[in-house]
């Protein structure tokens, strides 16, 4: 399976978790932290796979645009990871938790949109079809390992 398809699946999973969080609203004070932990695990696994596999492959192409897109995406990853660390240190009942969580959701959704609209397009232009498939296999294997480590 192509790497772009796998990453899209991850995006759908994260968006689904965001929707679940938003739907819970203020009613689930105790469940917010647990849901955040699930979101954090998904984002961190996804981010690590992109950083280790997808972005280096895209950077290895001759495309100047790919380099610009990957650099920007890495900055977005750093911003999301900073927010995740701040949220991890907070209590789910903290009055700023929801605002910080909303900021994380907006940041990650913006990154997902950019990735799906621009980065995936550049990957399809810059990498041959067989390479997208190879990267997908690498990513499947890496996900299994990271998921076990995160459990």
FIKOLZA-1660 file (N, C-alpha, C; in steps of 0.1 Angstrom, whole numbers, plus 5000, padded with zeros to 4 digits):
% residues 151
   i   px   py   pz ch aa at
   1 5008 4988 5000  A  X  N
   1 5000 5000 5000  A  X CA
   1 5009 5012 5000  A  X  C
   2 5005 5022 4992  A  X  N
   2 5013 5034 4991  A  X CA
   2 5014 5042 5004  A  X  C
   3 5025 5049 5006  A  X  N
   3 5027 5056 5019  A  X CA
   3 5017 5067 5020  A  X  C
   4 5012 5073 5009  A  X  N
   4 5002 5084 5010  A  X CA
   4 4989 5079 5015  A  X  C
   5 4986 5066 5011  A  X  N
   5 4973 5060 5016  A  X CA
   5 4974 5057 5031  A  X  C
   6 4985 5052 5035  A  X  N
   6 4987 5049 5050  A  X CA
   6 4987 5062 5058  A  X  C
   7 4993 5072 5053  A  X  N
   7 4993 5085 5061  A  X CA
   7 4979 5090 5061  A  X  C
   8 4972 5089 5050  A  X  N
   8 4958 5094 5050  A  X CA
   8 4950 5086 5061  A  X  C
   9 4952 5074 5062  A  X  N
   9 4945 5066 5072  A  X CA
   9 4948 5071 5086  A  X  C
  10 4960 5074 5089  A  X  N
  10 4964 5080 5101  A  X CA
  10 4957 5093 5104  A  X  C
  11 4956 5101 5093  A  X  N
  11 4950 5114 5094  A  X CA
  11 4935 5112 5098  A  X  C
  12 4928 5102 5092  A  X  N
  12 4914 5100 5095  A  X CA
  12 4913 5095 5110  A  X  C
  13 4922 5087 5114  A  X  N
  13 4922 5083 5128  A  X CA
  13 4923 5094 5138  A  X  C
  14 4932 5103 5135  A  X  N
  14 4934 5115 5144  A  X CA
  14 4922 5124 5143  A  X  C
  15 4917 5127 5132  A  X  N
  15 4905 5135 5130  A  X CA
  15 4893 5129 5138  A  X  C
  16 4892 5116 5137  A  X  N
  16 4881 5109 5144  A  X CA
  16 4883 5111 5160  A  X  C
  17 4895 5110 5164  A  X  N
  17 4898 5112 5179  A  X CA
  17 4895 5127 5183  A  X  C
  18 4898 5136 5174  A  X  N
  18 4895 5150 5177  A  X CA
  18 4880 5152 5178  A  X  C
  19 4873 5146 5168  A  X  N
  19 4858 5148 5168  A  X CA
  19 4853 5142 5181  A  X  C
  20 4858 5131 5186  A  X  N
  20 4854 5124 5198  A  X CA
  20 4856 5134 5210  A  X  C
  21 4868 5140 5210  A  X  N
  21 4871 5150 5221  A  X CA
  21 4862 5161 5220  A  X  C
  22 4860 5167 5209  A  X  N
  22 4851 5179 5208  A  X CA
  22 4836 5175 5211  A  X  C
  23 4832 5163 5208  A  X  N
  23 4818 5159 5211  A  X CA
  23 4817 5157 5226  A  X  C
  24 4827 5153 5233  A  X  N
  24 4826 5151 5247  A  X CA
  24 4824 5164 5254  A  X  C
  25 4830 5175 5249  A  X  N
  25 4828 5188 5255  A  X CA
  25 4832 5189 5269  A  X  C
  26 4825 5197 5277  A  X  N
  26 4829 5199 5291  A  X CA
  26 4823 5188 5300  A  X  C
  27 4815 5178 5295  A  X  N
  27 4809 5168 5303  A  X CA
  27 4819 5158 5308  A  X  C
  28 4829 5155 5300  A  X  N
  28 4838 5144 5304  A  X CA
  28 4851 5149 5309  A  X  C
  29 4851 5156 5320  A  X  N
  29 4863 5161 5326  A  X CA
  29 4873 5150 5329  A  X  C
  30 4869 5139 5335  A  X  N
  30 4878 5128 5338  A  X CA
  30 4883 5121 5326  A  X  C
  31 4875 5120 5315  A  X  N
  31 4879 5113 5303  A  X CA
  31 4887 5121 5294  A  X  C
  32 4888 5134 5296  A  X  N
  32 4896 5142 5287  A  X CA
  32 4911 5138 5287  A  X  C
  33 4916 5136 5298  A  X  N
  33 4931 5133 5299  A  X CA
  33 4933 5119 5292  A  X  C
  34 4924 5110 5294  A  X  N
  34 4926 5096 5288  A  X CA
  34 4925 5098 5272  A  X  C
  35 4915 5106 5268  A  X  N
  35 4914 5108 5253  A  X CA
  35 4926 5115 5248  A  X  C
  36 4931 5125 5255  A  X  N
  36 4943 5132 5251  A  X CA
  36 4954 5122 5250  A  X  C
  37 4956 5113 5259  A  X  N
  37 4967 5103 5258  A  X CA
  37 4966 5095 5246  A  X  C
  38 4954 5091 5242  A  X  N
  38 4952 5084 5229  A  X CA
  38 4956 5092 5217  A  X  C
  39 4952 5105 5217  A  X  N
  39 4955 5114 5207  A  X CA
  39 4970 5116 5206  A  X  C
  40 4976 5118 5218  A  X  N
  40 4991 5120 5218  A  X CA
  40 4998 5108 5212  A  X  C
  41 4994 5096 5216  A  X  N
  41 5000 5084 5211  A  X CA
  41 5000 5083 5196  A  X  C
  42 4988 5085 5190  A  X  N
  42 4986 5085 5176  A  X CA
  42 4995 5095 5169  A  X  C
  43 4994 5107 5174  A  X  N
  43 5002 5118 5167  A  X CA
  43 5017 5115 5168  A  X  C
  44 5022 5111 5180  A  X  N
  44 5036 5109 5181  A  X CA
  44 5041 5097 5172  A  X  C
  45 5033 5086 5171  A  X  N
  45 5037 5075 5163  A  X CA
  45 5037 5080 5148  A  X  C
  46 5027 5087 5144  A  X  N
  46 5026 5092 5130  A  X CA
  46 5038 5102 5127  A  X  C
  47 5040 5111 5137  A  X  N
  47 5051 5120 5135  A  X CA
  47 5064 5114 5133  A  X  C
  48 5067 5104 5142  A  X  N
  48 5080 5097 5141  A  X CA
  48 5081 5090 5128  A  X  C
  49 5071 5083 5123  A  X  N
  49 5071 5076 5111  A  X CA
  49 5074 5086 5099  A  X  C
  50 5067 5097 5099  A  X  N
  50 5070 5107 5088  A  X CA
  50 5084 5112 5089  A  X  C
  51 5089 5115 5101  A  X  N
  51 5102 5120 5103  A  X CA
  51 5113 5110 5099  A  X  C
  52 5111 5097 5102  A  X  N
  52 5121 5087 5099  A  X CA
  52 5120 5082 5085  A  X  C
  53 5108 5081 5079  A  X  N
  53 5107 5074 5066  A  X CA
  53 5102 5084 5055  A  X  C
  54 5091 5090 5056  A  X  N
  54 5085 5098 5045  A  X CA
  54 5093 5110 5042  A  X  C
  55 5096 5119 5052  A  X  N
  55 5103 5131 5049  A  X CA
  55 5117 5129 5043  A  X  C
  56 5125 5120 5049  A  X  N
  56 5138 5118 5042  A  X CA
  56 5137 5113 5028  A  X  C
  57 5127 5105 5025  A  X  N
  57 5126 5100 5011  A  X CA
  57 5122 5112 5002  A  X  C
  58 5114 5121 5007  A  X  N
  58 5110 5132 4999  A  X CA
  58 5121 5142 4997  A  X  C
  59 5129 5144 5008  A  X  N
  59 5140 5153 5007  A  X CA
  59 5151 5147 4998  A  X  C
  60 5152 5134 4996  A  X  N
  60 5162 5129 4987  A  X CA
  60 5160 5131 4972  A  X  C
  61 5148 5136 4969  A  X  N
  61 5145 5139 4955  A  X CA
  61 5152 5152 4951  A  X  C
  62 5152 5154 4938  A  X  N
  62 5158 5166 4932  A  X CA
  62 5149 5179 4934  A  X  C
  63 5137 5177 4939  A  X  N
  63 5127 5187 4940  A  X CA
  63 5130 5198 4951  A  X  C
  64 5132 5210 4947  A  X  N
  64 5134 5221 4956  A  X CA
  64 5121 5224 4964  A  X  C
  65 5110 5222 4957  A  X  N
  65 5097 5224 4964  A  X CA
  65 5095 5214 4975  A  X  C
  66 5099 5201 4973  A  X  N
  66 5098 5191 4983  A  X CA
  66 5106 5195 4996  A  X  C
  67 5118 5200 4994  A  X  N
  67 5127 5204 5005  A  X CA
  67 5120 5215 5013  A  X  C
  68 5114 5225 5006  A  X  N
  68 5106 5236 5013  A  X CA
  68 5094 5231 5021  A  X  C
  69 5087 5222 5014  A  X  N
  69 5075 5216 5021  A  X CA
  69 5079 5208 5033  A  X  C
  70 5090 5200 5032  A  X  N
  70 5094 5192 5043  A  X CA
  70 5099 5200 5055  A  X  C
  71 5106 5211 5052  A  X  N
  71 5111 5220 5062  A  X CA
  71 5100 5226 5070  A  X  C
  72 5090 5231 5062  A  X  N
  72 5078 5237 5068  A  X CA
  72 5070 5226 5077  A  X  C
  73 5069 5214 5072  A  X  N
  73 5062 5204 5079  A  X CA
  73 5069 5200 5092  A  X  C
  74 5082 5200 5092  A  X  N
  74 5090 5197 5104  A  X CA
  74 5088 5208 5114  A  X  C
  75 5087 5220 5110  A  X  N
  75 5084 5231 5120  A  X CA
  75 5070 5229 5126  A  X  C
  76 5060 5225 5118  A  X  N
  76 5047 5222 5122  A  X CA
  76 5047 5210 5132  A  X  C
  77 5055 5200 5130  A  X  N
  77 5056 5189 5139  A  X CA
  77 5062 5194 5152  A  X  C
  78 5072 5202 5152  A  X  N
  78 5078 5208 5164  A  X CA
  78 5067 5215 5172  A  X  C
  79 5059 5224 5166  A  X  N
  79 5049 5231 5172  A  X CA
  79 5039 5222 5179  A  X  C
  80 5035 5212 5172  A  X  N
  80 5025 5202 5177  A  X CA
  80 5031 5195 5189  A  X  C
  81 5043 5191 5188  A  X  N
  81 5050 5183 5199  A  X CA
  81 5051 5192 5211  A  X  C
  82 5054 5205 5209  A  X  N
  82 5055 5214 5221  A  X CA
  82 5041 5215 5228  A  X  C
  83 5030 5216 5220  A  X  N
  83 5017 5217 5226  A  X CA
  83 5014 5204 5233  A  X  C
  84 5018 5193 5227  A  X  N
  84 5015 5180 5234  A  X CA
  84 5022 5179 5247  A  X  C
  85 5035 5183 5248  A  X  N
  85 5042 5183 5260  A  X CA
  85 5035 5192 5271  A  X  C
  86 5031 5204 5267  A  X  N
  86 5024 5213 5276  A  X CA
  86 5011 5206 5281  A  X  C
  87 5003 5200 5272  A  X  N
  87 4991 5193 5276  A  X CA
  87 4994 5181 5285  A  X  C
  88 5004 5174 5282  A  X  N
  88 5008 5162 5291  A  X CA
  88 5011 5166 5305  A  X  C
  89 5016 5178 5307  A  X  N
  89 5019 5183 5320  A  X CA
  89 5007 5188 5328  A  X  C
  90 4996 5190 5321  A  X  N
  90 4984 5196 5326  A  X CA
  90 4974 5185 5331  A  X  C
  91 4966 5190 5340  A  X  N
  91 4955 5182 5345  A  X CA
  91 4943 5184 5336  A  X  C
  92 4935 5174 5333  A  X  N
  92 4924 5175 5324  A  X CA
  92 4913 5185 5329  A  X  C
  93 4914 5188 5342  A  X  N
  93 4904 5198 5348  A  X CA
  93 4910 5212 5348  A  X  C
  94 4922 5214 5344  A  X  N
  94 4928 5227 5343  A  X CA
  94 4920 5236 5334  A  X  C
  95 4917 5248 5338  A  X  N
  95 4908 5257 5330  A  X CA
  95 4914 5260 5316  A  X  C
  96 4927 5258 5314  A  X  N
  96 4934 5261 5301  A  X CA
  96 4935 5249 5293  A  X  C
  97 4931 5237 5298  A  X  N
  97 4933 5225 5291  A  X CA
  97 4926 5225 5277  A  X  C
  98 4913 5229 5278  A  X  N
  98 4905 5229 5266  A  X CA
  98 4910 5238 5255  A  X  C
  99 4914 5250 5260  A  X  N
  99 4919 5260 5250  A  X CA
  99 4932 5255 5244  A  X  C
 100 4941 5249 5252  A  X  N
 100 4953 5243 5246  A  X CA
 100 4950 5232 5237  A  X  C
 101 4940 5224 5241  A  X  N
 101 4936 5212 5232  A  X CA
 101 4931 5218 5219  A  X  C
 102 4923 5228 5219  A  X  N
 102 4917 5234 5207  A  X CA
 102 4929 5239 5198  A  X  C
 103 4939 5245 5204  A  X  N
 103 4951 5250 5197  A  X CA
 103 4958 5238 5190  A  X  C
 104 4959 5227 5198  A  X  N
 104 4966 5215 5192  A  X CA
 104 4958 5210 5180  A  X  C
 105 4945 5209 5182  A  X  N
 105 4936 5204 5171  A  X CA
 105 4937 5212 5159  A  X  C
 106 4937 5226 5161  A  X  N
 106 4938 5235 5149  A  X CA
 106 4952 5233 5142  A  X  C
 107 4962 5232 5150  A  X  N
 107 4976 5231 5145  A  X CA
 107 4977 5218 5137  A  X  C
 108 4972 5207 5143  A  X  N
 108 4974 5194 5136  A  X CA
 108 4965 5193 5124  A  X  C
 109 4953 5198 5125  A  X  N
 109 4944 5198 5113  A  X CA
 109 4950 5207 5101  A  X  C
 110 4956 5218 5105  A  X  N
 110 4963 5226 5094  A  X CA
 110 4974 5219 5088  A  X  C
 111 4982 5211 5096  A  X  N
 111 4993 5203 5091  A  X CA
 111 4987 5192 5082  A  X  C
 112 4977 5186 5086  A  X  N
 112 4971 5175 5078  A  X CA
 112 4966 5180 5065  A  X  C
 113 4959 5191 5065  A  X  N
 113 4954 5197 5052  A  X CA
 113 4966 5200 5043  A  X  C
 114 4976 5207 5048  A  X  N
 114 4988 5210 5040  A  X CA
 114 4994 5197 5034  A  X  C
 115 4995 5187 5043  A  X  N
 115 5001 5175 5038  A  X CA
 115 4993 5168 5027  A  X  C
 116 4980 5167 5029  A  X  N
 116 4972 5161 5019  A  X CA
 116 4971 5169 5006  A  X  C
 117 4971 5182 5007  A  X  N
 117 4969 5190 4995  A  X CA
 117 4982 5193 4988  A  X  C
 118 4993 5195 4995  A  X  N
 118 5006 5199 4989  A  X CA
 118 5017 5188 4989  A  X  C
 119 5019 5183 5001  A  X  N
 119 5031 5174 5003  A  X CA
 119 5028 5160 4995  A  X  C
 120 5016 5155 4997  A  X  N
 120 5013 5142 4990  A  X CA
 120 5014 5144 4975  A  X  C
 121 5009 5156 4970  A  X  N
 121 5010 5159 4956  A  X CA
 121 5024 5159 4951  A  X  C
 122 5033 5166 4959  A  X  N
 122 5047 5166 4956  A  X CA
 122 5053 5153 4956  A  X  C
 123 5050 5144 4966  A  X  N
 123 5055 5131 4966  A  X CA
 123 5051 5123 4954  A  X  C
 124 5039 5124 4949  A  X  N
 124 5035 5117 4937  A  X CA
 124 5042 5122 4925  A  X  C
 125 5046 5134 4925  A  X  N
 125 5053 5140 4913  A  X CA
 125 5068 5136 4914  A  X  C
 126 5074 5136 4926  A  X  N
 126 5088 5134 4928  A  X CA
 126 5093 5120 4930  A  X  C
 127 5084 5111 4935  A  X  N
 127 5088 5097 4937  A  X CA
 127 5081 5088 4928  A  X  C
 128 5088 5078 4922  A  X  N
 128 5081 5068 4914  A  X CA
 128 5071 5060 4922  A  X  C
 129 5062 5054 4914  A  X  N
 129 5051 5046 4920  A  X CA
 129 5056 5035 4929  A  X  C
 130 5066 5028 4924  A  X  N
 130 5072 5017 4932  A  X CA
 130 5078 5021 4945  A  X  C
 131 5084 5034 4945  A  X  N
 131 5090 5039 4957  A  X CA
 131 5079 5043 4968  A  X  C
 132 5068 5048 4963  A  X  N
 132 5057 5051 4972  A  X CA
 132 5052 5038 4979  A  X  C
 133 5052 5027 4971  A  X  N
 133 5048 5014 4977  A  X CA
 133 5058 5009 4987  A  X  C
 134 5071 5010 4983  A  X  N
 134 5081 5005 4992  A  X CA
 134 5081 5013 5005  A  X  C
 135 5079 5026 5004  A  X  N
 135 5078 5034 5016  A  X CA
 135 5066 5030 5025  A  X  C
 136 5055 5027 5018  A  X  N
 136 5043 5022 5025  A  X CA
 136 5046 5009 5033  A  X  C
 137 5054 5000 5027  A  X  N
 137 5057 4988 5034  A  X CA
 137 5066 4991 5046  A  X  C
 138 5076 5000 5044  A  X  N
 138 5085 5004 5055  A  X CA
 138 5077 5010 5067  A  X  C
 139 5067 5018 5063  A  X  N
 139 5059 5025 5073  A  X CA
 139 5050 5015 5081  A  X  C
 140 5045 5005 5074  A  X  N
 140 5037 4995 5081  A  X CA
 140 5045 4987 5091  A  X  C
 141 5057 4984 5087  A  X  N
 141 5066 4977 5097  A  X CA
 141 5070 4986 5108  A  X  C
 142 5073 4998 5106  A  X  N
 142 5077 5007 5116  A  X CA
 142 5065 5010 5126  A  X  C
 143 5053 5011 5120  A  X  N
 143 5041 5013 5129  A  X CA
 143 5040 5002 5139  A  X  C
 144 5042 4990 5134  A  X  N
 144 5040 4978 5144  A  X CA
 144 5050 4980 5155  A  X  C
 145 5062 4983 5152  A  X  N
 145 5072 4984 5163  A  X CA
 145 5069 4996 5172  A  X  C
 146 5066 5007 5167  A  X  N
 146 5062 5019 5175  A  X CA
 146 5050 5017 5183  A  X  C
 147 5040 5010 5178  A  X  N
 147 5028 5008 5185  A  X CA
 147 5031 4999 5197  A  X  C
 148 5039 4989 5195  A  X  N
 148 5043 4980 5206  A  X CA
 148 5051 4988 5217  A  X  C
 149 5060 4997 5213  A  X  N
 149 5068 5004 5222  A  X CA
 149 5059 5014 5230  A  X  C
 150 5048 5019 5224  A  X  N
 150 5039 5029 5230  A  X CA
 150 5029 5023 5239  A  X  C
 151 5028 5010 5238  A  X  N
 151 5017 5003 5246  A  X CA
 151 5021 5002 5261  A  X  C
% end
